[in-house]
Structure formats: C-alpha cells, structure tokens
Amino acid sequence: MINRQPFFDSKFDTKKNCQELANNIMPVDFDDYSDSYQELLNGTIWLSGEKADYFFDYKLNCIKRWILKNDQAVTILDFGCGIGKLAALIAQAYPQSTIYGYDASSKSIETAIGSLGQLKNLVFLNQLPTTQCFDLIIVANVFHHIKQEDRKQILLHLRSILKPDGTITVFEHNPFNPITVHTVKTCPFDAGVELIRLGQFVKLATRCDLRVCMERYIVFFPKFLRFFRVIETFLGFLPLGAQYMISLRKISKLTVYGSRPVN
Ligand SMILES: C[S@@+](CC[C@H](N)C(=O)[O-])C[C@H]1O[C@@H](n2cnc3c(N)ncnc32)[C@H](O)[C@@H]1O
C-alpha cells in the first residue's frame, strides 16, 4: 500500500486485496501509459475540440450537481483513478472529505503521487481495503476496460467496500454516440475494449443487488457547439451524449415487524 499519511486503522483488512484480481482482468496494461496518458488522451479526443481537462472538470461538475452537493467530511474512493486527475479535483472541491485513489496500475499510482502528492486530503493506494468504509465510490471510464465476464465480480467487490448508505457513481462511454465510438477506436489504450450500454449497466447493477438512483447521458456538444451547452442538463434522457453516468445504492433488506431481514 502506498499512502502518505497514516489513515488505515484496524478496520482496514489488507490481507485480501484487489490487485491480483485487477491484474488478471485488464486487457491493456496502463503501466505502459502512465507517463503519456494525458497527452494521448488529448490527441484522441480532438473531435470534441476539447482537452482532457474539460472532461475532468465536467465530471467534477456532475458530482457537485447530482451526487455530493456540499462539502462534508465523507470518505471517497476514486476506483481506477489512473494518474489521479479527477481524484485531485475532487480533493480540492471537497476539502473536508478524504479522497482515496486506487488503480491496478502501480506506475499510474506512482505518477499520481509524484504530481499530486501535496494535497493533504488525497491518498493514493495500490491495494483496496476489504471493509465497508466508503461513502462514495467514483468509477470513471474504467468498466469498459474490464472484461465482460469479470464486471460483476468487480462491481460486487466495490459494493462490499461501500458503506450501507453509500453510493457508487459510474461514468462510462456511450456506444450510441458515433464520436465516442470513433475516439475509442483510435485511442491506443482503448484497444480491444468493449463499451457498455447504459441499459446493460442497469442490468449489471441489478444482478449485484444495487439500486439505480440516477442515470443520465452527459457531454452532448463539442466545442464548436458550446453555446448549446447551457441546455445539457435538460438532455440527460437522450442517448446521444458522449458519456453517461449512473449512481447506485445498496438495496436495503426489508424488515418484517422490525425483526429479521428478509432475504
Ligand atoms: C481510461 S483509464 C481512466 C482513468 C481515470 N479514471 C480517468 O478518468 O482518467 C482506466 C483506468 O482503469 C484502471 N483499471 C482497469 N481495470 C482495473 C481494475 N480491475 N482495478 C483497478 N483499476 C483498473 C486502469 O489501470 C486505468 O488507469
């Protein structure tokens, strides 16, 4: 585990970890891209007219608008944080919270620590805890890198480390958007990935006993149409956005006469 400050107390059981699982699962090794990630991303998203930072800011704004409205002392995991760009923005936007960035790529984590190590409420890990300790888990553009047959296992693992009333928020590419499909096809670190439709994600969530509490398409207009961006928040139902976001909560067990939970 790589962390800059003592934060894992006894409630974190580090005997089991997700690293082994992650190594078996990724078709692309992001260790090869840790130095060039942002540069490559900037090169492949040119059709949008924007740089990678636009998309990180966009996600942060989605989190502020729909997920975490106020700065509260909560514990947030950015699962598959890559080189930590989004995690850092979240840490700056929510100074009372503690943000943990985890990625299966240890080189990406090293890069993240090297460039963002000064943020006091941001901690990078190369191992996941195994107890229910997170209020919010963000998973940004990670699931399409996980093989279809392994997605349920990963989502169940994330569910298992979420607090009972916590939320998992997933951002994913929308395969209905032709610009997204073209971008993914030309992106070197997207080689061999399989995009996931929002409907497929809803089904996956249901299979993992997770309730969908919010789903919407996002990122509709490229830069040359930026004047229309003011109406984007009203278009969430339209399956044309370049990406989508979906928020999930644990399905609470019904209690009969206040006694035992019903399974
Ligand atoms: C496209 S990058 C996205 C990085 C970051 N979330 C962002 O938005 O820039 C996908 C990341 O997911 C990570 N990843 C893929 N499978 C993973 C797994 N099973 N466990 C943890 N990280 C994983 C990769 O190492 C990579 O850094």
The ligand as a Gaussian input file, in Angstrom:
#p B3LYP/6-31G(d) Opt

LIG

0 1
 C       -9.224000       5.053000     -19.151000
 S       -8.373000       4.954000     -17.661000
 C       -9.361000       6.053000     -16.656000
 C       -8.538000       6.668000     -15.561000
 C       -9.273000       7.733000     -14.750000
 N      -10.410000       7.182000     -14.060000
 C       -9.676000       8.875000     -15.638000
 O      -10.866000       9.151000     -15.731000
 O       -8.774000       9.470000     -16.224000
 C       -8.835000       3.395000     -16.983000
 C       -8.117000       3.081000     -15.699000
 O       -8.743000       1.965000     -15.106000
 C       -7.745000       1.190000     -14.485000
 N       -8.279000      -0.161000     -14.295000
 C       -8.712000      -1.009000     -15.243000
 N       -9.134000      -2.164000     -14.688000
 C       -8.977000      -2.020000     -13.357000
 C       -9.225000      -2.838000     -12.229000
 N       -9.748000      -4.054000     -12.376000
 N       -8.912000      -2.375000     -10.999000
 C       -8.402000      -1.138000     -10.863000
 N       -8.125000      -0.314000     -11.872000
 C       -8.416000      -0.742000     -13.107000
 C       -6.577000       1.265000     -15.431000
 O       -5.358000       0.927000     -14.827000
 C       -6.661000       2.711000     -15.876000
 O       -5.855000       3.548000     -15.098000

